[in-house]
Amino acid sequence: MEDHKARITPYEDGPLLVRGDFELMTPDGEVIDAGRSTVALCRCGRSALKPFCDGTHKVVGFTAGTGRER
């Protein structure tokens, strides 16, 4: 049996990649149609396609690691 649970991977200086079976919602509870089973979510806050990443993090020099910050 194939595992379809959601997996979220932070990419260094880039987006959060979400793969698998997930539901994306607005703070008001409305479903956002992701249109696919893998999406890149913006971490820099500058994407014109929020909540999705559009690559703007590269232009603005966004930096973030891949591990837990303490």
Summary of the structure (lengths in Angstrom):
residues: 70
radius of gyration: 13.1
end to end distance: 36.8
largest distance: 42.3
contacts: 143
relative contact order: 0.24
helix: 7%
strand: 27%
